[in-house]
């Protein structure tokens, strides 16, 4: 069930084996900073996901803290043999990642299916 915040933003989390899929919807502004951090912490620490896919296809606005959080958890997972990838076909949603230079570092996929295929090919599951 999605976690709704002010009816402008939601986080849906799906878990299959040790792969977590976070689907972010709406406006991700500074008021959702704690919720996003808790969602990542829950996925990585509590659910023990070594692989996290972050779907930002339905994001209409993303504050810089969210881009930094994705970069931080990419680094954390990568340092411990894990994987984090971003899914979107929405060029508007990717703009903050491009500006931060993260599209050169974090794998970007057009669909969750494409991300899962790459994860299997790379031996993460």
N, C-alpha and C positions, 0 to 999 in steps of 0.2 A: 504494500500500500504506500502511495507517495506521501512524503512528509511535506505538508503545505505550509508556507510561510507568507502571511499577508496576501494570499491569493495572487501573488505575482511570481512566485518561485516555488518549485518543488524539486525534490530529489527522490528518485525511485532507485532502489537497489535490488539487484537480482544476483543470486549466487548459484553457481553450478560447479560442483567440486570445489577447487580452490581458485576459481575465476570469479571475480566480482565485476559486475557491470553497473556503473552509476550513470543514470540518465538524468541530466539536468535540464530543467524546463523554465523558461521565463526570464525575468530580470535578476541577475546575480549581482546585487549591489552590496555595499559595506554592511548592511543590516543582516546579511546572511553569512557573514564571516564565520561565526561560531558554528552554525549548522553545517557548513561545508567542511570545516576542520573535523567536527565530530563524525561526519559521514566517512571521511578518509580514515580517521583513527579506528572507527568501528570496522571498516573493511580490512585494514591492514593488521591491526592489533587483536581485535576480538574475533573476527572471522578467519583470521590467518590467511588472507588472500595473498598469494605471491604474484598474482596477475590481476591487474585492474584495468578495465576499459572505461574511459570517461566519454560518454556520448553528450556532446554539446550542440547537437543538431538543432535543438529547439530553444537555444538561448537567444534572447533578444538584446541583452546587455550583459557585459561581464566586466566587473571592476578589476583593477590591477591586482588586488589581493588574491583573487581567484586564479589568475594566471600564475602568480607566484606559488600558490598552494599546489597547483598541478605540477609545476617544475620541481618543487620540493619533494613531493611524493614520488615523482619519476626518479629523482636522484636516490631517495631512500630505498625504493624497491630495487633499482638497478645495482646499488651497492651490496644488496643482500641476495643477488641472483634472481631477482624478480623482474617484472615487466609492467610498464604502464604505457598505454596507447590512448590516443584521442580519436574519436569518431565524429565526423561532420562532413557534409557536402556544402554547408553554409559558409561561404567565404567571409561574410560579415562576422560570424562567430570566431573565425580563425584570425581575424585582423590583430587582436591584442597579442596572440601567440607569435605572429609574424614580427610585430614591432619589438617584442622582447627577444627575438632570435630563437625562440623555442621550436619553431617548425623545422629547424636544422638539426635538432637534437631528439625531440620526442616524435615517435612514429605517429603519422596521421593517416587515418583510413576513411574511406567513403561510407562504409557500413560496418555494423557489428559483425556481420557474416565475414566480411573481408578481414577484419581484425582477428577473429577467431581462427580463420584459416592461416594467417601469418603466425599466430601464436603456436599453432600445431606444427607448422613447418619449422619453426625455430626451436621446437622441443620443450616448450614450457608446459605442455600438458599431454 
